[in-house]
């Protein structure tokens, strides 16, 4: 099973947009840290039912009540890099779901589903799988309290076979179905019960799958260059308006995973008929190390979208700086973004986002190599 570790991913590259030294409309909001050692406080996803009920999850779960962020324990999520939550949906102050993985790299990888009842997080029974199978959850989206989808992959260790995994909550129980393996899912989004999109990658190329209310089907996505391409986030606004973000790499002259050319941002749009690549800015790249990657996307409206991730320092130090850009209805433009950590080793990465109103955008991630949760907000929190 793969691990979405912020420093275990291949180095990505960038190219310049707007004056990054300008004042950002985002501010860093104080957020709790449960674990004292590196790589143990990362946040990977966020969801909200209102501006006073927001959850961010990853190697912990933290909640915003309109005044402050508070950490809550989650069974099975220990902040030790063998377990983490990859996704979350928030229906109300007494009803939230999160999914992820446990037992990573210890020989017994399995999925985890947890539910928030207004007081505590509890492990919830998921679908039953054959003994030895290794299911994983990488994305979750909610249409309503009794219509929730999660996507991931299912590995059969005995023969090495991989399958696409789709899980559904109908208000009573979780059920699962498998499909052909086209790649590893990274993001999931729905604008209605019959218009749901999942995106990911496999063998250096991107892919997407669409649910029309009855069937999940493969929908081809374009790729840039001849090196690795990956889609890591998606937001569905309408049947003819879906956005996905990730990164692309030109031809490599070195053996994988060491690429001697920078990785650049990749943004794709679905217009109701097909996916196409939309031009996106980059920081640099001025050296082979200065990679860019987009890890998530959030929408205020069709003409107000935010894409985010990180870019690597040109020195080759593996320092990472937050990367932020905005769609204004016409083009994507680089935006200034705060970085809590400014001295090396520097690690400021944005993974997930949620919008609770036109002037209230939240983006979460981690800083200082995962030692600290990172929460940004346009209204100041």
C-alpha positions as CSV (number, residue, x, y, z in Angstrom):
1,X,0.0,0.0,0.0
2,X,1.2,3.5,-0.8
3,X,1.6,6.1,1.8
4,X,0.6,9.8,1.3
5,X,3.6,11.0,3.2
6,X,4.5,14.6,2.5
7,X,8.2,13.9,2.0
8,X,7.9,10.4,0.5
9,X,6.5,11.7,-2.7
10,X,8.8,12.4,-5.8
11,X,10.1,15.9,-5.9
12,X,7.9,18.2,-8.0
13,X,8.7,21.4,-9.9
14,X,7.3,25.0,-10.6
15,X,7.0,28.2,-12.7
16,X,6.3,31.9,-11.7
17,X,3.0,33.7,-11.6
18,X,2.1,36.6,-9.3
19,X,4.2,38.6,-6.8
20,X,4.4,36.0,-4.0
21,X,5.7,38.6,-1.6
22,X,2.4,40.6,-1.7
23,X,0.0,40.5,1.3
24,X,-2.1,37.3,1.3
25,X,-5.8,37.4,2.1
26,X,-5.2,34.2,4.0
27,X,-4.1,34.2,7.6
28,X,-2.6,31.4,9.7
29,X,-5.1,30.4,12.4
30,X,-3.8,28.8,15.6
31,X,-4.5,25.1,15.6
32,X,-3.6,22.3,18.1
33,X,-0.8,19.7,17.7
34,X,-1.2,16.4,19.5
35,X,2.0,14.7,18.7
36,X,5.5,16.0,19.5
37,X,7.6,14.3,16.8
38,X,8.0,14.9,13.0
39,X,5.4,13.6,10.4
40,X,2.7,13.2,13.0
41,X,0.4,16.2,12.9
42,X,-0.4,16.5,9.2
43,X,-3.9,17.4,8.1
44,X,-5.1,16.1,4.7
45,X,-8.8,16.9,4.4
46,X,-11.5,19.3,5.6
47,X,-15.3,19.5,5.6
48,X,-18.0,21.7,7.1
49,X,-21.7,21.9,7.7
50,X,-21.5,25.6,8.6
51,X,-19.0,28.3,9.5
52,X,-19.2,27.1,13.2
53,X,-18.9,23.4,12.5
54,X,-15.7,22.5,10.6
55,X,-13.6,19.3,10.8
56,X,-10.0,18.8,9.6
57,X,-8.5,15.3,9.7
58,X,-5.2,13.6,8.9
59,X,-3.0,12.2,11.6
60,X,-5.5,13.7,14.1
61,X,-8.9,15.3,14.0
62,X,-9.5,18.9,14.9
63,X,-12.7,20.8,15.1
64,X,-13.6,24.5,14.7
65,X,-16.7,25.8,16.6
66,X,-16.6,29.3,15.3
67,X,-14.1,30.5,17.9
68,X,-11.2,28.0,18.1
69,X,-9.9,24.7,16.9
70,X,-9.9,21.8,19.4
71,X,-8.3,18.4,18.9
72,X,-10.4,15.2,19.5
73,X,-9.0,11.6,19.8
74,X,-9.9,9.2,17.0
75,X,-9.8,5.4,17.7
76,X,-7.0,3.8,15.7
77,X,-5.4,7.0,14.6
78,X,-2.3,7.3,16.6
79,X,-0.2,9.9,14.8
80,X,2.6,7.3,14.3
81,X,2.7,7.2,10.5
82,X,1.0,3.8,10.5
83,X,-2.5,5.2,10.5
84,X,-4.2,8.4,9.2
85,X,-7.5,9.8,7.9
86,X,-7.5,10.8,4.2
87,X,-11.1,12.1,3.9
88,X,-14.0,13.6,5.9
89,X,-17.6,14.7,5.3
90,X,-19.6,16.9,7.8
91,X,-23.4,16.8,7.7
92,X,-24.2,18.5,11.0
93,X,-22.6,19.1,14.5
94,X,-23.8,15.6,15.5
95,X,-23.0,13.8,12.2
96,X,-19.7,13.5,10.5
97,X,-17.8,10.7,8.8
98,X,-14.1,10.2,8.1
99,X,-12.2,7.4,6.4
100,X,-8.6,6.3,5.9
101,X,-6.0,3.6,6.6
102,X,-4.5,1.7,9.6
103,X,-1.7,-0.7,9.8
104,X,0.3,1.0,7.0
105,X,3.8,-0.6,6.5
106,X,3.3,-3.1,9.3
107,X,1.9,-5.9,7.2
108,X,-1.8,-5.5,7.9
109,X,-3.0,-2.5,6.1
110,X,-6.8,-2.0,6.4
111,X,-9.3,0.8,6.0
112,X,-10.9,2.6,8.8
113,X,-14.3,4.3,9.0
114,X,-15.1,6.5,11.9
115,X,-18.3,8.5,12.9
116,X,-18.7,11.6,15.0
117,X,-22.0,11.7,17.0
118,X,-21.6,15.2,18.6
119,X,-19.5,13.9,21.5
120,X,-16.9,11.5,20.3
121,X,-15.4,9.7,17.3
122,X,-16.1,5.9,17.1
123,X,-15.0,3.2,14.7
124,X,-18.0,2.2,12.6
125,X,-18.4,-1.2,11.0
126,X,-17.6,-1.1,7.3
127,X,-18.2,-3.6,4.5
128,X,-16.9,-7.1,5.0
129,X,-14.0,-8.3,2.9
130,X,-12.4,-11.7,2.4
131,X,-9.7,-12.5,5.0
132,X,-6.3,-11.1,4.0
133,X,-7.6,-8.5,1.6
134,X,-6.4,-4.9,2.1
135,X,-8.9,-2.2,1.5
136,X,-8.0,1.5,1.6
137,X,-10.1,4.7,1.5
138,X,-8.7,7.8,-0.3
139,X,-11.7,10.0,-0.9
140,X,-15.2,10.7,0.5
141,X,-18.1,12.9,-0.5
142,X,-21.7,13.4,0.8
143,X,-24.8,14.1,-1.2
144,X,-27.0,13.8,1.9
145,X,-26.9,12.2,5.4
146,X,-28.1,8.9,3.8
147,X,-26.1,9.1,0.6
148,X,-22.3,9.1,1.1
149,X,-19.6,7.6,-1.1
150,X,-16.1,6.7,-0.4
151,X,-13.5,5.5,-2.9
152,X,-10.2,3.6,-2.6
153,X,-8.5,0.5,-3.7
154,X,-8.6,-3.2,-2.7
155,X,-5.4,-5.3,-2.8
156,X,-5.4,-9.1,-2.7
157,X,-2.0,-9.9,-1.3
158,X,-2.1,-13.5,-2.3
159,X,-2.0,-12.8,-6.0
160,X,-1.2,-9.1,-6.1
161,X,-4.4,-8.1,-7.8
162,X,-5.7,-4.6,-7.4
163,X,-9.3,-3.4,-7.8
164,X,-11.1,-0.1,-7.7
165,X,-13.1,0.1,-4.4
166,X,-16.4,2.0,-4.1
167,X,-18.2,2.1,-0.8
168,X,-21.7,3.6,-0.1
169,X,-23.6,4.6,3.0
170,X,-27.4,4.5,2.6
171,X,-28.3,5.8,6.1
172,X,-28.2,2.3,7.6
173,X,-25.0,0.5,6.6
174,X,-21.9,0.7,4.4
175,X,-21.7,-1.6,1.4
176,X,-18.9,-2.1,-1.1
177,X,-18.5,-2.9,-4.7
178,X,-15.3,-3.4,-6.7
179,X,-14.4,-2.6,-10.3
180,X,-11.5,-2.8,-12.7
181,X,-8.3,-1.2,-11.5
182,X,-7.5,1.8,-13.6
183,X,-5.3,3.5,-11.0
184,X,-5.0,4.8,-7.4
185,X,-7.8,7.2,-6.4
186,X,-6.8,10.5,-4.8
187,X,-9.9,12.7,-4.9
188,X,-13.7,12.5,-4.9
189,X,-16.4,15.1,-5.4
190,X,-20.2,15.2,-6.1
191,X,-22.6,17.9,-7.2
192,X,-25.6,15.5,-7.2
193,X,-26.5,11.9,-6.6
194,X,-26.0,11.1,-10.3
195,X,-22.9,13.2,-11.0
196,X,-19.9,12.0,-8.9
197,X,-16.2,12.2,-10.0
198,X,-13.1,10.4,-8.7
199,X,-9.6,11.1,-10.0
200,X,-6.2,9.6,-9.6
201,X,-3.2,8.1,-11.4
202,X,-1.6,4.9,-12.5
203,X,1.7,4.2,-14.2
204,X,2.5,7.9,-14.6
205,X,-0.8,8.8,-16.2
206,X,-4.0,10.4,-14.9
207,X,-7.5,8.9,-15.0
208,X,-11.0,9.7,-13.8
209,X,-14.1,7.7,-13.1
210,X,-17.7,9.0,-13.2
211,X,-20.9,7.8,-11.4
212,X,-24.1,8.5,-13.2
213,X,-26.5,7.2,-10.5
214,X,-26.1,3.6,-11.4
215,X,-22.6,2.8,-12.8
216,X,-19.0,3.8,-12.3
217,X,-17.3,4.3,-15.6
218,X,-13.8,5.2,-16.7
219,X,-13.4,8.6,-18.4
220,X,-10.0,9.3,-20.0
221,X,-8.0,12.4,-18.9
222,X,-5.2,14.1,-20.8
223,X,-1.5,14.1,-19.7
224,X,1.2,16.6,-20.3
225,X,4.7,15.5,-21.3
226,X,6.0,12.0,-21.1
227,X,6.9,11.8,-17.4
228,X,4.7,11.2,-14.4
229,X,1.3,12.8,-14.3
230,X,-1.0,12.7,-11.3
231,X,-4.4,14.1,-10.3
232,X,-4.8,14.6,-6.6
233,X,-7.9,16.8,-6.1
234,X,-11.3,17.3,-7.8
235,X,-14.3,19.5,-7.4
236,X,-17.6,18.9,-9.2
237,X,-19.8,22.0,-9.6
238,X,-22.2,20.9,-12.4
239,X,-22.4,18.1,-15.0
240,X,-20.5,20.4,-17.4
241,X,-18.2,22.0,-14.9
242,X,-15.7,19.8,-13.1
243,X,-12.1,20.7,-12.1
244,X,-9.2,18.5,-11.2
245,X,-5.7,19.4,-10.1
246,X,-2.3,17.7,-9.7
247,X,1.1,17.8,-11.4
248,X,2.9,16.8,-14.6
249,X,6.5,16.0,-15.5
250,X,8.4,16.2,-18.8
251,X,10.6,13.5,-20.2
252,X,12.9,12.0,-17.6
253,X,16.6,11.3,-18.4
254,X,17.2,9.5,-15.2
255,X,15.7,6.3,-13.9
256,X,12.5,6.7,-11.7
257,X,11.9,8.0,-9.2
258,X,14.7,10.6,-9.8
259,X,13.6,13.0,-12.5
260,X,16.1,15.6,-13.8
261,X,13.4,18.0,-14.9
262,X,10.9,19.9,-12.7
263,X,7.4,18.8,-12.2
264,X,4.8,21.5,-12.9
265,X,1.2,22.2,-11.9
266,X,-1.5,20.4,-13.8
267,X,-5.1,21.6,-14.0
268,X,-7.8,19.9,-16.0
269,X,-11.5,20.8,-16.7
270,X,-14.4,18.7,-17.8
271,X,-17.0,20.6,-19.9
272,X,-19.7,17.9,-20.1
273,X,-18.1,16.1,-23.0
274,X,-14.4,15.7,-22.3
275,X,-11.4,16.7,-20.1
276,X,-8.9,19.3,-21.3
277,X,-5.8,20.8,-19.8
278,X,-6.1,24.4,-18.6
279,X,-3.0,26.6,-18.4
280,X,-1.7,27.1,-14.8
281,X,1.2,29.1,-13.4
282,X,4.3,27.8,-11.6
283,X,7.0,29.1,-9.4
284,X,10.2,28.8,-11.5
285,X,11.4,26.3,-12.3
286,X,14.8,27.8,-12.2
287,X,16.6,24.5,-11.2
288,X,15.9,20.8,-11.6
289,X,14.8,20.7,-8.0
290,X,12.1,23.4,-8.0
291,X,9.0,21.3,-8.4
292,X,5.4,22.4,-8.2
293,X,2.4,20.3,-7.2
294,X,-1.3,20.9,-6.6
295,X,-2.8,18.7,-3.9
296,X,-6.3,20.0,-3.6
297,X,-9.0,22.4,-4.8
298,X,-12.0,24.2,-3.3
299,X,-14.8,26.2,-5.0
300,X,-16.6,29.3,-3.8
301,X,-18.4,29.7,-7.1
302,X,-17.8,28.8,-10.7
303,X,-15.8,31.9,-11.1
304,X,-14.0,31.7,-7.7
305,X,-11.9,28.6,-7.2
306,X,-8.7,28.0,-5.1
307,X,-6.1,25.4,-5.9
308,X,-3.2,24.7,-3.5
309,X,-0.3,22.5,-2.7
310,X,3.5,23.2,-2.3
311,X,6.6,23.9,-4.3
312,X,10.2,22.9,-3.6
313,X,13.1,25.2,-3.0
314,X,15.5,25.6,-6.0
315,X,18.5,24.7,-3.8
316,X,17.7,21.0,-3.7
317,X,17.2,21.1,0.1
318,X,13.7,19.6,-0.2
319,X,12.3,22.6,1.7
320,X,8.7,23.2,0.7
321,X,6.7,26.4,0.5
322,X,3.0,26.8,0.2
323,X,1.6,27.1,-3.3
324,X,-1.7,28.9,-3.9
325,X,-3.6,30.0,-7.0
326,X,-7.0,31.3,-7.9
327,X,-9.4,30.9,-10.8
328,X,-11.3,34.2,-11.6
329,X,-13.5,32.8,-14.3
330,X,-11.0,33.5,-17.0
331,X,-7.6,32.3,-15.9
332,X,-5.6,30.8,-13.0
333,X,-3.3,33.2,-11.3
334,X,-0.7,32.7,-8.5
335,X,-1.6,34.1,-5.1
336,X,0.5,35.1,-2.1
337,X,0.2,32.6,0.8
338,X,1.6,32.5,4.4
339,X,4.3,30.1,5.4
340,X,4.6,29.6,9.2
341,X,8.1,28.0,8.9
342,X,10.6,30.2,7.1
343,X,14.0,28.7,8.2
344,X,15.4,25.4,6.9
345,X,14.3,22.6,7.3
346,X,11.2,24.3,6.0
347,X,8.0,22.3,5.2
348,X,4.7,24.1,4.5
349,X,2.2,22.0,2.6
350,X,-1.5,22.5,1.8
351,X,-3.6,19.4,1.4
352,X,-7.3,20.0,1.8
353,X,-9.8,22.9,1.7
354,X,-13.4,23.7,2.4
355,X,-15.6,26.8,1.8
356,X,-18.3,27.9,4.3
357,X,-19.2,31.2,2.6
358,X,-18.0,33.7,-0.1
359,X,-15.5,35.2,2.3
360,X,-14.7,32.2,4.4
361,X,-12.3,29.8,2.8
362,X,-10.3,27.3,4.9
363,X,-7.2,25.4,3.7
364,X,-5.4,22.9,5.9
365,X,-2.1,21.0,5.8
366,X,1.1,20.8,7.9
367,X,4.3,22.7,8.6
368,X,7.7,21.9,10.0
369,X,7.8,18.4,8.4
370,X,4.5,17.5,10.0
371,X,5.3,18.7,13.5
372,X,2.6,21.3,13.3
373,X,-0.9,21.4,11.9
374,X,-1.4,24.2,9.4
375,X,-4.7,26.0,9.1
376,X,-5.3,29.1,6.8
377,X,-8.5,31.1,6.6
378,X,-9.5,34.2,4.6
379,X,-11.5,35.7,7.4
380,X,-8.8,35.3,10.0
381,X,-10.6,32.5,12.0
